[in-house]
Amino acid sequence: MQKRPVPGFERERIELETCSICKGKAVVNGVFFELVCIYCNGSGWVVGGSKLVLSSDELVTQLSFKLQEAQREIAALKGPAKVSGIQRQHNQSNRLGAGGTNYTGD
């Protein structure tokens, strides 16, 4: 029997998108200097579709979810390198050399 999460015990994942006013930079250009974007409260992120602003504690949680997802994608893309042929002969010890060292035939 497989374990399943109980509804209500996991935080809801909210789809975020960049603020259309500041383009995700969290600041807008004023006359003399940059101002904090008032449409996204200086975060650069709003709720997808509705353009609502999240509270700072909820925003931190949702951004953490996005970061974890991005890190999983990066790890999946890096993955273990598949080595074959001559390169494998140099990287993996075959213990055929003097004293059980790697012999490459060079």
C-alpha positions, 0 to 999 in steps of 0.5 A: 500500500502506497503512502499518500499525502493527507489533504490539508497537510501540504502547502498549496503551490501557487503559480507565480508570474513576473510582475507586468509593471516592473518586469520582475525587477522589483523596481521601476524607474523614477525621475531621478532614481529607482522606486520600489514597485508598488504593484508587487510590493517590491518582489517582482512576483504576482499570482498567475492569472489574477495578478494579486500580490502575496503577503511576504511570508507566503511569498517566501514559501512559494519562492522556496518551492520554485527554487527547489523545483529549479534545483531538481531540474538542474540536477536532472539535467546535469545527471551522471555523465555516461562515459563509454569507449576510450574515455571509460578506459581512462576513467575507470580502474581496470587494475591491469597495470603495475601494482593493480593500477589502471592500464590504458594501453598508452 
